Amino acid sequence: MIGPYWSYGVFGTLAAFTTGALMPLFALGISHALVSYYMDWHSTQHEVKKIAFLFCGAAIVAITAYTIEHLSFGIMGERLTLRVREIMISAILKNEIGWFDDTRNTSTMLSSRLETDATLLKTIVVDRSTILLQNVGLVVTSFIIAFILNWRITLVVLATYPLIISGHIGE
């Protein structure tokens, strides 16, 4: 049902991956800033200025990515809600008169179902997928950084990662 709005989904997905990748990159920047304080004074000044400019650039990227993500997925969600409500109201209006005499099909129950079911579908499809895509971006970026810094420990973490996830799901 979201098929006609795939372009919004592509931009939203790319922005969600970007916003997910920001936190591990932020942690990497903080660790480089802390390491730079153990250098000589001239190197420390140079590194801190470089890291400050990188953080300013990351802030601009973050604002842009979050805006694109929320705008894209918001448009997709609202259009999905509209389509679901249109389909539901057309299905309701095709019923016979006797169908409306049932106590489960009063006008208040039907309007309430129109409102809640479409909103629930939007929450399931759009909001949850946004969080999932951000987490995928976060995990992939974290593992890339970890492989670059120390690949042996990363292999151990990667081997135990399914156990960590299954333990978290089993809570």
C-alpha positions in Angstrom: 0.0 0.0 0.0 3.0 2.3 0.3 4.2 1.4 -3.2 3.4 4.7 -4.8 5.5 6.6 -2.2 8.7 4.5 -2.6 10.8 7.6 -3.3 10.0 9.0 0.1 10.9 5.6 1.6 14.3 5.6 -0.2 15.2 9.1 1.1 13.9 8.3 4.6 15.9 5.0 4.7 19.1 6.8 3.7 18.5 9.5 6.3 17.7 6.9 9.0 20.9 5.0 8.3 22.8 8.4 8.5 21.1 9.3 11.8 21.9 5.9 13.2 25.5 6.2 12.2 25.9 9.5 14.0 26.2 8.2 17.6 29.1 5.8 17.0 30.9 8.5 15.0 30.2 11.0 17.9 31.8 8.5 20.3 34.8 8.1 18.0 35.2 11.9 17.9 35.0 12.2 21.7 37.6 9.5 22.1 39.9 11.2 19.6 39.4 14.5 21.5 40.4 12.9 24.7 43.5 11.2 23.2 44.6 14.6 21.7 44.9 16.0 25.2 47.9 13.7 25.8 49.9 15.2 23.0 52.1 18.2 23.0 50.4 21.7 23.1 50.7 22.5 19.4 49.3 19.1 18.3 46.5 19.3 20.9 45.4 22.7 19.6 45.4 21.5 16.0 43.5 18.3 16.8 40.9 20.0 19.0 40.2 22.6 16.3 39.9 19.8 13.7 37.5 17.9 15.9 35.5 21.0 16.7 35.0 21.6 13.0 34.1 18.0 12.5 31.5 18.2 15.2 30.0 21.4 13.7 29.8 19.6 10.3 28.2 16.6 12.1 25.6 18.9 13.6 24.6 20.2 10.2 24.5 16.6 8.8 22.4 15.6 11.8 19.9 18.4 11.5 19.5 17.7 7.7 19.3 13.9 8.1 16.7 14.1 10.9 14.7 16.6 9.0 14.7 14.4 5.8 14.0 11.3 7.8 11.0 12.7 9.7 9.6 14.5 6.7 9.9 11.5 4.4 8.5 8.9 6.8 5.9 11.4 8.0 4.6 12.0 4.4 4.6 8.2 3.8 2.7 7.6 7.1 0.1 10.2 6.5 -0.6 9.1 2.9 -0.8 5.5 4.1 -3.3 6.5 6.7 -5.3 8.3 4.1 -5.4 5.4 1.7 -6.4 2.9 4.5 -9.2 5.2 5.6 -10.4 5.6 2.0 -10.5 1.9 1.5 -12.2 1.3 4.8 -14.9 3.9 4.2 -15.6 2.6 0.7 -15.9 -1.0 2.2 -18.2 0.3 4.9 -20.4 2.2 2.4 -20.8 -1.0 0.2 -22.5 -2.9 3.0 -26.3 -3.4 3.0 -28.6 -1.4 5.3 -29.1 -4.3 7.7 -25.4 -4.4 8.4 -25.6 -1.0 10.1 -28.4 -2.3 12.5 -25.8 -4.5 14.3 -24.7 -3.0 17.6 -21.0 -3.6 16.5 -21.6 -1.4 13.5 -22.9 1.8 14.9 -21.7 5.1 13.5 -19.6 5.8 16.6 -18.0 2.4 16.5 -17.2 2.7 12.8 -15.7 6.1 13.0 -13.7 5.0 16.0 -12.4 2.0 14.0 -11.6 4.3 11.1 -9.5 6.4 13.3 -7.7 3.8 15.4 -7.0 1.1 12.8 -5.4 3.4 10.3 -3.3 5.1 13.0 -2.2 1.7 14.3 -1.2 0.6 10.9 0.9 3.8 10.4 2.6 3.2 13.8 3.4 -0.4 12.9 4.7 0.3 9.4 6.3 3.7 9.5 7.3 4.5 13.1 8.7 1.0 13.9 10.6 0.8 10.6 12.2 4.1 11.3 13.6 2.9 14.6 14.7 -0.4 13.0 16.6 1.4 10.2 18.3 3.7 12.6 19.4 0.7 14.7 20.7 -1.1 11.6 22.8 2.0 10.7 24.1 2.2 14.3 25.1 -1.4 14.5 26.8 -1.5 11.1 28.7 1.7 11.8 29.7 0.4 15.2 31.0 -2.8 13.8 32.9 -1.0 11.0 34.6 1.3 13.5 35.3 -1.7 15.8 36.9 -3.7 13.0 39.1 -0.7 12.1 40.2 -0.2 15.7 40.7 -3.8 16.9 39.5 -6.6 14.7 40.2 -9.4 17.2 37.9 -8.1 19.9 35.3 -7.3 17.3 35.3 -10.9 16.1 34.6 -12.1 19.7 31.8 -9.5 20.0 30.4 -10.5 16.7 30.4 -14.2 17.7 28.5 -13.4 20.9 26.2 -10.8 19.4 23.4 -13.3 18.6 23.4 -14.4 22.2 23.2 -10.8 23.4 20.2 -10.2 21.1 18.4 -13.4 22.0 18.9 -12.6 25.7 17.5 -9.1 25.1 14.5 -10.4 23.2 13.9 -13.1 25.9 13.5 -10.5 28.7 
